[in-house]
């Protein structure tokens, strides 16, 4: 809606020389010759406020509206090629301010209003100048505008509180709470996490499901919102254009003027892994939060999704895809992210290694809930687990291939993808040990700031690429959780140290979508890349904390079990987390290093609703 918002001094544009973040506000510093001033931008639910408390003489703020679809901004579609005209925005004086109105070619009206305590002038855009003293400009995108502080207080009050001697971890935890909150759709009632700003401020199936796992014990309302929202969008028919199939979980939903009409992304289903992740999250939610009421359609959607997974694995032996609108349909979905060691493409269908792990986990968790299908699903899980080792292990690289193709060829390149097999629990311990060794090897994948998507020595390696050498926080969080589950304390400690070193070096008080994968210790610091904030990047910190504490919940023949197997990295002396959401209760854990041992203390501030035992 806003094409440009710029500050001018005596007719010349001035740029900020520094910025700091304070809560949900940004404070910019300007130095223009002998003139200095500060500008605060306060982000609201439904708007923002621009404020200069001591405006210098000659200051003006100019705003140019632009209602371009995000796909236009990114160069993915053009009105010329589609033959769609660009209507002009209308600027109208209203209520002492201005109303900006746009009627799109899709018939939707899009509006925002601007109010200023100075002089507001309308022409092709808007210009605000101070009358005296300060200048405040309010930009409002709806009728219901409110400060986030009250809602954030409710959200953060329900979040477990952290106490640790590691200042970096504590800082990352607090900033990630804030970043994730900023992407929730309509908290506190609707906590669905939109994927990321600015490119992915919409529903993404895979991303939201990963966030559901990351926050399952921290803010279960997020996972609940994810399950309910994706259930509403579950595939119901076969549509080759959008790649929808009955039981398939949606990948991406767009509502833009162009992206929602002229592309399949109005509701696009081209994702191989969202569906098994949905099944797994549904069953893990039921175990971690038994008795929590779910929306009426969630159970039916989970059954349909399970049938989709079973049918694909039964038909092909693995869970695979044939390229469609997206050539690659796993989380590394850029066109050049899946390839043979010589750089050549795979022949479809394509079977990604991590997607097999997700499918195996989904089948296993579904089997454990009981019922007449338990034995059959568990056997499917076991067979798939065996086939993963047989088909994906590469003797050449001594590691699992990223993928195999329709003619049996392996993408035998060193990637982070096999690390997800640790998170899904889909390999035996000796194979897990080999994966852990490769992931933590500084000559292969460990940059010192995290595990890279692609190894240093691979043909397409580029430390600043999207998927071929950069570092993704969510990827690292799944890997670190997997290391915890398999008991690899040393490797976990190395990767947690790198993860937190990146948080410090990035200098943005948070984790971006991804960042450059240069070696630590050199002359290049990690550079933020992609979106910020990004939901599954923010959620990464919570899963890392859970991994360090080694907390998990299981349900078996003898009831519910809460397990605590901590892996406190050498950099930490103590980590305490208060009031995790577990079994309908609130669980407090305190792990402290005493000599060469870890002392674990725990209690429930609110007792669970079910019978349980704790294993340490």
N, C-alpha and C positions, 0 to 999 in steps of 0.2 A: 504493500500500500504506500510506503514511503520510498520514493526513488532516491532522494538525496536530502540530507539534513546537514547544513554546513553553516559555519560561523565566519563572519566577515568583520573586519575592522577597517573603517574608512574606505570601504569598497574593495579591500583586498582580502582574499580568503586566508584564514589562519588555521593552522593544524595544531593539535595537542602535542605537548612535549613530554607528557607523562600521564599515567593513569594508575589508580589504585581501586581495589574493590572493597566495598564495605556493605556486608549483608547483601541486599538485593539492589544496591546502588553502585554506580561507577562514578568516580570523581576524577575529572580530567583537569590537567594543569596546562595553561597556555602562557607562553612567553613570546611577545611580539615587540621587539625593540625595547623601549622603556616601559611598555605596558604589560602587566601580568594580571591574570584573573583565573578563577576556577569555575568549573561547570559541573554540576551534579545531575546525573541521569538516574531517576528512580523508576524502576520497573514495577508496574502494577498488574493485577489481574484485570486485563482488558484495556491496558493503556500504558502510558509512561509520562513522566513529568521531567521537563528540562528546566533547570534552575541555575541562574547566575546571581549570586547574592550581591556582589558589588560590580555592576556592569560598567566597563569603561566607556567614555564618550566615543561615539562612532560605531558602537557594536550593533550588528544586525544578525538575525538568524533567518536563513532562507530554507524553506521546505518545498520540495517538488514531489507531488504525488506520482505514483507509478503502480498500476495494478497488474503488472506482468505476472503471468503464471511462473512458478518456480522452475518449471521445465524450460520456459523461454530464457530465464536468467542463466540457467546452466547450459544453454545451447543445445538442448535435446530435441526441441521442436521449434519450428518457426511459423509465424503466421503467413508468410509469403508462400511457403510450400504447401500449407494447408488451405490457402485461399480464405483465411479468416481475417477480417479487418480488425484494427485496434481502435475501439471507441475512445473518445476523449473524456477525461474526468471533468466533472463540473464542480466549480468552486462557488459557493453561495455564502453571503453574509447571513449569520444567524445567531441570535441571542448573545450579542456582543462578541461573537467569535466567528468561526467559519465552519461550514459543513462541506466536506469533500465527498462527492457522490459519483459512483461509477456503475453503469449498467452494462454488464458483460454480454457477450454474444451467446452465453448459455442461459440468458434470461434472469440471472441472479443479480440483485442489487448489493453492492459492497460500499460501505460508507465508513467514514470516521470524522470526528469533529476536532477542532482546534480552538483552544481558548488561551488568551494571553492577558497578562496584567499591564502590558505595554500597548504600543500602537501596532495594529495588525493591518497589513496592506495586501490586497488580493490583485494578482494579475495572472500570468501563466502559472504561478505558484503562490506561495505565501511568504511574506516577510514580516518579522516581528522585531520591533526596536523598543528599548526601554523608554519610559517616560522620565523616570528619575530613579537613581539607586539601582535596584535589582531588576531582573527580568525572569518571569516564570511562564513557561509554555506547557500547556497540558494537551496531550494528544490521546484521544479517547476512542476506542474501537467498538464500544457498545454502551448500553445504558447502565449495566451493572459493573461498575468499576470499584475496586477495593484494593487496599494495600495488602500485600501477602503476609504481613507480620502475624495477624491473628490466626489465619489458617496454618501458617508455618508453625506457630506455637503448638497448635493441636497435633500436627503431624510429628513434630520433633519430640513432643512429650511422650508419645507412644513408642518412640524409637529407643532401643537399648542405649544406655549411656556407657561411654568408654572411659577407662582410666588406665594410663600406662606411662612408663618412664620414657617411652619413645615419642618424642615431640612430633616427628614427621608422621607417624601413624595416626596420632591423635588429630593432627591438622588435616590430613587427608580424609579421615573419617568425617569430621565436621563439614568440610567443604563438599564432600560427596553427598551428604544428606541434603545440603542446600541445592546442589546441582540437579540431583534427581527430582527433588520437589518441584523445581522450575519446569520440569517436563511432564509432570502429572496433569492429566487432562482437566479435571475439575475437582481437586481435593477439597474437603476430605471425603466427599461422598463417592466420587469417581476417581480412582487412582490408577487409571491405565497410563502407562508410560509411553508417550510419543517418542520416536526414536532419537531425533537430534536436530539441533538448530544450526544452520538454516535449511539445509537440503532435505532433511528427513523428518520434518515436523508433522508427522502423520502416523498412521498405524503401520507397523512392521511386525509381522507374526514372529519371526525368529528372534528378533531383538527383544521384543517384549517378553517372550518366554524365557530367554536367558536372564533377563532382569527378575522375572518371577523366581527363578532358582536362586539368584544372588541374594534376594531379600526375603526368602521364605521364612526365616526365623526373626527377621528384623522388622518387617512391615508386611505381614501376610495379606493385608488388604490389597496390596499391589498384585500379588499372584492371583488373588480372587478376582480382581477386576480384569486381569489378562485372560483368565479362563472363561469368564462370562462374556467378554467382548468377542473373543475369537470363536466362541461357540455360536454366537449370532451370525458370524460370517463363514461358518463351516461350509465347504463345498457341497452342493446338492445336485449338480447336473454335470454333464460333459460338455465343455466348451473349448474348442481348440484355440480360439482367439485369446482368451484369458487364462487358458491352461487349467481351468477349474475341473475338478473331478469330485464325485461323491465322497465325503469323508476327508477331503484334503483341506489343510489349514491354509488360510490366505497368507500371501507373502507381503503385499503392499496395497494400501488403499489411498487413493488420491481424490481430492474434490476440487481441483483447480479448474479454471475456465477452459483450459486446453487439455491438461493432463487427465481431467475427469470425463472428457468427451471424446477425444480423438486418439487416445492411447488405451491399451488394455489395462493400464494401471488404476482405472477407476476401482477395480477389485481384481488384482493380478495374483495368480496362484503358483507362479513358477519358482517354487522352493522345494527341494527334496528333503530338507531336514526339519522344517517347522512342524510337520505332522507327528513324527516320533517324539519330538520335544514336547508337544502338547500332551500326548499320551503319558509321557514320563512325568511331567509336572502335575498333571491331574492326580496320578496315583501317589506321587510324593506328597502332594498337598493333603490328600486324605489320610496319609500316615502321620504327618507332622501335626496336623490340625484336625483330629477326628471329631466328628460331631458338628463341625462348622457348616452351616447351611449354604448350599451352592444354588445358583440360578437353575431354574427348572430344566433348561436345555443342556446344561453342562455334561451331565452323565450320558445323555444320548449322543452328544457330539463326540465324547471320548470313545464311546463304543464304535461310532462310525469311523473315527480316525484310526482306531486299532485295526479295524477291518481293512482299511486302506493299506496300512503297513504290512499286515499279514498277507494280503493279496499280492503286493509287490514282491515281497521276499519269497513267497511261494513260487511265483511265476519266473523270477529271474535268479533266485539264489541269493541275491543281494538287493539292497535298496538303491536304485539308480535313476538316472534321468537321461532324456534325449534333449539336446539344446533346443531352446525355443526363443522367446523374446530375449531372455537372458541366456547367453551361451553357457555360462557356468551357474549352477543353481545351489551351491552350498554357501557358507558364509563368506568365502572368498569368491565373490561373484563377478569380478572384473574379467574381461575377455581373455586376458593373458595369464591368469593365475593357476591354471591346471595344464601341465605339459610334461612331455618326456624329457629325459636328461639332456637331449640334444636341442631342446626348445620346440620340437614339433608337437602339434596338437594330438589329443587322444581321439580315437574313433568311438563314436557313441554306440551303445549307451555307456555312460560314465558312472562309475561307482566310487564315491569318495570314502576314504577310510573313516573319517569321523562320523559320517552319516550311518555307517554300519554300527558303530558304537552306540549312537543314539537309538537306533532301532533295537539293538540287543538289550539295552537298558529298558526301553519301553516294554518289550516283551516280558522281560524278567520281572519288572515291577507289576505289570498287569497280572502275571501268574501268581504273585504273592498275595493278592487280595482275596484269593480263595475262589470258590465256585467250580462248576463242572469243567471249565476250560483250563484250569490251572496246570494240569499235567501236560496238556497239549502245548500251551504257550511256553512253559518252561523248557520243553524239548526243542521247540523252535529256537528259543534263545540259546540253548546249548549248541545246536547245530550251527547257528550263525556265528557264534563265538569261535568255534573251531575253524570255520571257513575263513574268518578274518586273518588268522595266523597263516593259513595255507596260501591264500591268494595275494596278500598284501606284503608279506615279508620279502625284502630284497636282499639277496646275498651280496650283491655288488656294493651296497652302501651300509650293510649291517644294521638295517633300520626298516621301519614300515614305509611303504610307498604312500605317496599322497592319494593315489587313486589307481584303479585298474580300469581298462576299457573293454569294449564289447568283443575284442578279439584276444583278450587275455594279456595285452601289453600293460606294463607297469609304468606309472609316473614315478620312477625311482629317483626322486629328488629329496633333499633334506628339507623338510618343512616342519612347522609347528603342529600341523593337523594331527599326527599320531598322539600328541600330548592329550588330546581329548579322549582317547581310549582310557587314560588313567581316570579322568573324571567320570566316564561312563562305567568304569569297572569292568571292561570287556576283554582284558588280557590276564594271563596268569603272571605270578610274581616274577619269574625269571625274565619274561618279555617286558614287563613293566620296568624292571631294572635297566634294561637296555635303552628303553625310551627315555627314562630319567637321565641316564648318562649323556645321551645325545643332546637333550634339551639344555642341560647345564654346561655343556662344553663350550668354552669361549672361542674355540676355533671353528665351531659349527653354527650354533644358534643363539648362544647366550651373549648378548651385546654388552652386558654389565649394567644395562638399563632395562633389561627384560628380554624375554624370548622373542626372537625375530620370526616373522612369517616365513622367510626363506633363508636358507643357509648362505653364509658369506661366499662360498665357492661355486654356487650354482650359476648357470649360464645367464639367467635373466635377473640376477641379483641387482637391486637398486635400493639403497637404504632409505630413499624418500618416496618410493613407489607406494601405491595403495596396498597391494597384497604381496609384493615380491621383495621384501626385505625390511619393511618398517615394523614397528612394535605396536600391537593392539592390547590395551589394558584388559578387555574382557577375555581375550584369548589367554593371557597370562593368568587371570584369576581362575579359569577352569583348570589350567595346568597345575597351578599351586594347590588347588583343592584336591586334584588327583594325586599329587605327591603326598599330601597329608593322608589321604585314605589308604595309600599303599605303605605308609610309614617311612618315606624317604626324607628324614629330617634335615640332613645335610644339604641336599639339593633344594629343599624348600627354603632353608635359611638363605642360601645364595640368591635365589630368585626374589624373595621378599626384600632383601637388601637392595637389589637392582631396581625393583619396582618403586621403592620409596626414594631411592636416589634419583630416579627419573622425576618423581613428583617435585622434589626440590629443584632439580636442574631446569625443568620446564618453565618455572617461574610464573605460572598462571593461577596458582592456588586451586588446582583441580587437574583432572585427567581429560585430555581431548579424545576424540574418536581413535586416533592413532598418532604416533610420533616417529621421527626419523630413527633408523636403526644403526647409527654409527657406533663404533666401539667406544666404550667408556674409557676415560683416561687420555683420549686424544685431544686435539684442539677444537673439536666440534661437539657442542652440547646438543642434546636432543631437541628437535624443533617440533612444536605442536603442528599437527596436520589434521585436515578434515574438519568435522563439526565440533563445536564446543558451545554449550554442554551437549553430551551424548549420553543417553540413558544407560547403556550397558557398560560404558566406561566408568560412569559414576558408581554403578552397582558393583563394580569389580572390588572396591575396597571392602565391602561387607563380606563378600565371599572369601577374600584373603584373610580377614579377621576370623571368620568361622574356621578356615583351614588351620590357622595358627593354634586356635583352641582345640581343634580336632573334635568338634561336636557334631554328632549325627543322631538321627532317630530311626529306629527300625521296628518292625512288627513281625513277629513270628508265632510259632506254636505256643510260646510261653508268654505272650503278651507284648507290651511295648517296652522298648529298651532305649534309654538315653545314654549314649556313649561319649566319654570325654578322653581323648588320646592326644594331649597337647604336644606341639612341636615349637616351643618358644625359640626363635632364632637367637643366636649369640648376642646380637645387638640389643636385645630386650632383656630386662630383669623382671618385668612384671606386666601382665595384661589382665585387666579386670573388665568384665562386661556385665552390665546389670539389666535384668528383665528382658531376656530373649523370650520370644513367643514359642512355647513348646507344649504340645498336648493340651492346649486350652489353659495352661498355666503360664507363669512368668519365672524364668530360670536365670539365676545369677551364678557366674563362674569367675573364679579368681585363681590365676596361675602365676606362681612366683618362683624365681630361681633361688634355691637355697643350697649353697655350695655347688656340688655337681649334679644336684637333683632338681626336679620340678615338683613343687608342692601345689596340690590342687584342692581348692575348697569350693563348695557349691551349696546352694540351697534354693528353694522356691519361695518367692515372695507371694505368689498366688499358686495354690496347689492345682495340679492337673485334674482334669475331669475323669481320667481313666486310671486303671491300675498300671503301675510301671515299676521299673527298677533302673538304677543308674550303675553303669560300669565305668570304672576308671582304670 
